[in-house]
Amino acid sequence: MLDKLAFLETKFKELEVRMMDPDLISQDREEWQRVMKEHADLEPIVVKYKQYNETKNNLDDAKEMLHEKLDDEMRELVKEEVKTLEEDLEKFEGELKILLIPKDPNDHKNVIVEIRGGAGGDEAALFAGTLFRMYVRYAERNNWKVDIMSTNEIGIGGYKEVIFMISGKGAYSRLKYESGVHRVQRVPETEASGRIHTSTSTVAVLPEAEDIDIEINPGDIRVDVFRSSGNGGQSVNTTDSAVRITHIPTGIVISCQDEKSQLKNKDKAMKILKSKLYDIKMSEQNAEIAEMKKGQVGTGDRSERIRTYNFPQGRVTDHRINMTLYKLNNFVDGDLDEMIDALITTEQAQKLQQVD
């Protein structure tokens, strides 16, 4: 680990010199921006490594003092300092290991979230609406922007499907853990006997694909326009503003009709399509990710779940880390950080085993 840190420190200094190169700044702006980003990414590691080295040097000096002739009071003070410095050194070492964990290249990206009602009919659609509002509230807490891209409402406050984008710093790094089947146990508003029902909704969180990530051949897509319609088939507007894009090689079909502008609907549909194709591309490059995705999203069956929301008992349980919180009302109001932090910590602990 120390060899790797020394190498990164040297690289950091080299990047610092390149950043100040006037020729690079004037002749290759794109390369200069790449150097700036790499330098910024390395800075937290290099700063922490400097603190580690300073602490180690101080510890070596303090231990050396113990070999000198000291009075009892001074010896005790030095022993206390050695103990404190050893604790600091251990803390810095743990923090450096976490900083050395390979970063997910998508962590900085915006996300496209798809929520679909799974098993449970109308109650599943109502729960999809609950999840949608939960993520909107979480976005608001983080000052992120929410843009609804496509909806298929059932008319009583639920969704067969809702697709929306959340834009903001670190959105994917936090929300990527939400992909999977979410199960709810509650008494539906439509249930006269008060019997508890179990339903599911699926959540898929995709990083927004940038133009450099995915390029779509215009010949591979078919664009159809049609008249938007709402619940029950009534006309939403009288122009052919709704857009359906079919990606012929994969068979993926995206429809958007929420905007009154055909151009805006097409733009949103293309964003969703690009993110889906990017997700497929990433999965194909990494078989492990593909298997993980399969296990996360599943088919909406009750047995394939990552989290359970039990309303009668006021608890939410994440089955991946066996964590239960007894504050369900706060949780569905967007108070997700405690659960997400625990998921991040668990993932970091697993990845730490791979860091030398």
C-alpha positions in Angstrom: 0.0 0.0 0.0 2.8 2.4 0.9 4.5 1.8 -2.5 1.3 2.7 -4.2 0.9 5.8 -2.2 4.4 7.0 -2.9 3.7 6.4 -6.6 0.5 8.4 -6.5 2.3 11.3 -4.6 4.9 11.4 -7.4 2.2 11.4 -10.1 0.3 14.2 -8.2 3.4 16.4 -8.4 3.9 15.6 -12.1 0.2 16.6 -12.7 0.7 19.8 -10.8 3.6 20.8 -13.2 1.5 19.9 -16.3 -1.4 22.0 -15.0 0.8 25.1 -15.1 2.1 24.4 -18.6 0.9 27.4 -20.7 1.2 25.4 -23.9 -1.2 22.7 -22.6 -3.7 25.3 -21.5 -3.7 27.2 -24.8 -3.4 24.2 -27.3 -5.2 21.3 -25.7 -8.0 22.5 -23.5 -9.6 19.0 -23.3 -6.3 17.4 -22.1 -5.8 20.2 -19.6 -9.3 19.6 -18.1 -8.5 15.9 -17.9 -5.2 16.7 -16.0 -7.1 19.0 -13.7 -9.7 16.3 -12.9 -7.1 13.7 -12.2 -5.1 16.1 -10.0 -8.3 16.9 -8.0 -9.1 13.2 -7.6 -5.6 12.4 -6.2 -5.5 15.4 -3.9 -7.4 13.9 -0.9 -5.2 10.8 -1.0 -2.0 12.8 -1.2 -3.1 15.1 1.7 -3.9 12.1 3.8 -0.6 10.4 2.9 1.2 13.6 4.0 -0.6 13.5 7.4 0.3 9.8 7.7 4.0 10.4 7.0 4.2 13.3 9.5 2.5 11.2 12.2 4.9 8.3 11.5 7.9 10.5 11.7 6.7 12.0 15.0 6.0 8.5 16.3 9.5 7.4 15.4 11.0 10.5 17.2 8.9 9.8 20.3 9.9 6.2 20.5 13.6 7.2 20.1 13.2 9.5 23.1 12.2 6.5 25.3 15.7 5.2 24.9 17.1 8.4 26.4 17.6 9.2 30.1 14.3 10.8 31.2 12.8 11.5 34.6 9.6 9.5 35.5 7.2 12.4 34.7 8.7 13.0 31.3 8.8 9.3 30.4 5.1 9.0 31.2 4.4 12.0 29.0 6.3 10.5 26.1 4.5 7.2 26.6 1.2 9.0 26.3 2.3 10.7 23.2 3.4 7.4 21.7 0.0 5.9 22.4 -1.8 8.8 20.9 0.4 8.8 17.8 0.0 5.1 17.3 -3.8 5.5 17.4 -3.6 8.4 14.9 -1.4 6.4 12.6 -3.8 3.5 12.7 -6.7 5.9 11.9 -4.9 7.4 8.9 -4.0 4.0 7.6 -7.6 2.9 7.6 -8.7 6.2 5.9 -6.0 5.7 3.3 -7.2 2.2 2.5 -10.7 3.5 1.9 -9.3 6.3 -0.3 -7.5 3.7 -2.4 -10.6 1.7 -3.1 -11.2 2.0 -6.9 -13.9 4.6 -7.6 -17.0 3.8 -9.5 -16.6 5.9 -12.7 -20.3 6.7 -12.7 -20.4 8.1 -9.1 -20.4 11.7 -10.3 -23.2 11.3 -12.7 -26.9 12.2 -12.6 -29.3 9.3 -12.5 -32.4 8.1 -14.3 -34.7 6.2 -12.0 -37.4 3.8 -13.2 -40.1 2.6 -10.8 -42.6 0.0 -11.8 -45.4 -1.6 -9.9 -44.7 -5.4 -9.5 -46.8 -8.1 -7.8 -49.9 -6.8 -6.2 -52.1 -5.0 -8.8 -53.3 -1.5 -7.8 -51.6 -1.7 -4.4 -48.3 -2.3 -6.1 -48.9 0.8 -8.3 -49.8 2.8 -5.2 -46.6 1.7 -3.6 -44.7 2.7 -6.7 -46.1 6.2 -6.1 -45.0 6.1 -2.4 -41.4 5.2 -3.6 -41.5 8.0 -6.2 -42.4 10.6 -3.6 -39.8 9.2 -1.3 -37.0 9.7 -3.8 -38.3 13.2 -4.7 -38.2 14.2 -1.0 -34.6 12.7 -0.8 -33.6 14.8 -3.8 -35.1 17.9 -2.2 -33.1 17.2 1.0 -29.9 17.1 -1.1 -30.8 20.2 -3.2 -31.0 17.9 -6.3 -33.2 18.6 -9.3 -36.0 16.2 -10.3 -37.3 16.0 -13.9 -40.2 13.7 -14.6 -39.5 11.9 -18.0 -42.3 9.5 -18.4 -45.4 8.4 -16.4 -48.1 5.8 -16.6 -50.6 6.6 -13.8 -53.5 4.5 -12.6 -55.6 7.5 -11.6 -55.7 6.9 -7.8 -52.3 8.2 -6.9 -50.2 5.3 -8.2 -48.0 4.5 -11.1 -47.7 1.4 -13.3 -44.4 3.1 -14.3 -42.7 6.4 -13.6 -39.3 7.4 -15.0 -37.5 10.5 -13.8 -34.1 12.1 -13.7 -32.3 13.3 -10.6 -29.6 15.8 -11.3 -27.0 16.8 -8.7 -23.5 16.2 -7.3 -23.0 12.6 -6.3 -26.6 11.5 -7.1 -25.5 8.1 -8.5 -23.0 7.5 -5.8 -25.9 7.5 -3.2 -28.9 6.2 -5.2 -27.2 3.3 -7.0 -28.0 1.1 -3.9 -31.7 1.5 -4.5 -31.8 -0.8 -7.5 -33.9 -3.9 -6.7 -37.3 -5.1 -5.6 -38.9 -3.2 -2.8 -41.6 -5.0 -0.8 -44.4 -3.3 1.1 -46.7 -4.8 3.8 -49.7 -2.6 4.7 -53.4 -2.4 4.7 -54.5 -0.9 1.4 -56.9 2.0 1.5 -59.3 -0.1 -0.7 -59.3 -3.0 1.8 -62.5 -2.9 3.9 -61.6 -5.8 6.1 -58.3 -4.3 7.4 -56.2 -7.3 6.0 -52.5 -6.7 5.5 -51.4 -7.1 1.8 -48.0 -7.7 0.5 -47.0 -6.1 -2.8 -43.8 -5.2 -4.6 -42.4 -2.5 -6.9 -39.1 -2.6 -8.8 -36.6 0.2 -8.8 -33.8 0.5 -11.4 -31.2 3.3 -11.0 -29.2 4.0 -14.2 -26.3 6.5 -14.5 -27.1 9.2 -17.1 -25.2 8.3 -20.3 -23.1 11.2 -21.6 -22.4 11.6 -25.3 -18.9 10.3 -24.9 -20.3 7.1 -23.2 -22.6 6.0 -25.9 -23.2 6.8 -29.6 -26.4 5.8 -31.3 -26.5 5.2 -35.0 -29.5 7.1 -36.4 -30.2 4.1 -38.6 -30.7 1.9 -35.6 -33.7 3.8 -34.2 -37.3 4.3 -35.4 -39.2 7.3 -34.2 -43.0 7.3 -34.1 -45.2 10.2 -33.0 -48.7 9.9 -31.7 -51.3 11.9 -29.8 -50.8 11.9 -26.0 -53.5 10.4 -23.9 -54.2 10.3 -20.2 -56.0 7.9 -17.9 -59.0 6.3 -19.6 -57.8 7.3 -23.0 -59.0 11.0 -22.8 -57.0 13.4 -24.9 -54.2 15.3 -23.2 -53.6 17.6 -26.1 -54.7 17.7 -29.7 -51.3 17.5 -31.4 -49.1 14.5 -32.1 -46.6 15.5 -29.4 -46.0 12.1 -27.9 -42.9 10.2 -29.0 -42.0 6.5 -29.2 -38.4 5.5 -29.9 -37.6 1.9 -30.8 -34.0 0.8 -30.8 -34.0 -1.9 -33.5 -30.9 -3.9 -32.5 -32.0 -4.4 -28.9 -35.8 -4.1 -29.2 -35.8 -1.4 -26.4 -38.9 0.8 -26.7 -39.1 4.2 -24.9 -42.3 6.3 -24.9 -42.6 9.9 -23.6 -45.7 12.0 -23.7 -45.6 14.2 -20.6 -44.4 17.3 -22.4 -46.5 19.3 -24.9 -43.5 19.7 -27.1 -42.7 16.8 -29.4 -39.0 17.9 -29.4 -38.9 17.8 -25.6 -40.5 14.4 -25.5 -38.0 13.1 -28.0 -35.1 14.5 -26.1 -36.2 12.8 -22.9 -36.8 9.5 -24.7 -33.3 9.7 -26.1 -31.8 10.3 -22.6 -33.6 7.2 -21.3 -32.5 5.1 -24.3 -28.9 6.2 -24.0 -28.8 5.4 -20.3 -30.3 1.9 -20.9 -27.8 1.2 -23.7 -25.0 2.4 -21.4 -26.1 0.1 -18.7 -26.1 -2.8 -21.1 -22.6 -1.8 -22.3 -21.3 -1.7 -18.8 -22.9 -5.0 -17.9 -21.4 -6.7 -20.9 -17.9 -5.4 -20.0 -18.2 -6.8 -16.5 -20.0 -10.1 -16.0 -20.0 -9.5 -12.2 -22.0 -6.3 -12.6 -24.4 -8.1 -15.0 -25.0 -10.8 -12.4 -25.5 -8.2 -9.7 -28.0 -6.3 -11.8 -29.9 -9.4 -12.4 -30.2 -10.1 -8.7 -31.1 -6.5 -7.9 -33.8 -5.8 -10.3 -35.4 -9.2 -10.8 -38.9 -9.6 -12.1 -41.0 -8.0 -9.3 -41.8 -11.4 -7.7 -42.3 -11.2 -3.9 -39.4 -13.6 -3.3 -36.8 -11.3 -5.0 -36.5 -8.4 -2.6 -33.8 -6.1 -1.2 -36.0 -4.1 1.2 -39.3 -4.5 3.1 -41.4 -1.6 4.3 -43.7 -2.8 7.1 -46.3 -0.1 7.8 -48.2 -1.8 10.7 -44.9 -2.2 12.7 -43.4 1.1 11.4 -40.2 -0.5 10.3 -38.1 -0.7 7.2 -35.6 -3.6 6.7 -32.8 -3.8 4.2 -32.1 -7.5 3.6 -28.7 -7.1 2.0 -27.2 -5.9 5.3 -29.8 -7.1 7.7 -30.5 -3.6 9.0 -33.9 -2.5 10.4 -34.9 1.0 11.2 -38.1 1.8 13.2 -38.8 5.1 11.6 -40.7 4.2 8.5 -42.6 7.5 8.3 -39.4 9.5 8.2 -37.8 7.0 5.8 -40.6 7.3 3.2 -40.4 11.1 3.7 -36.9 10.9 2.2 -34.8 10.3 5.3 -32.6 7.7 3.6 -29.1 8.7 4.6 -28.7 6.3 7.6 -29.6 3.3 5.5 -27.5 4.4 2.5 -24.5 5.2 4.7 -24.7 1.7 6.1 -24.8 0.2 2.6 -21.8 2.3 1.6 -19.8 1.2 4.7 -20.6 -2.4 4.0 -19.5 -2.1 0.4 -16.3 -0.4 1.5 -15.5 -3.1 4.0 -15.9 -5.7 1.3 -13.6 -3.8 -1.1 -11.0 -3.1 1.6 -10.2 -6.8 1.5 -8.9 -6.3 -2.1 -6.6 -3.4 -1.1 -3.1 -4.5 -0.3 
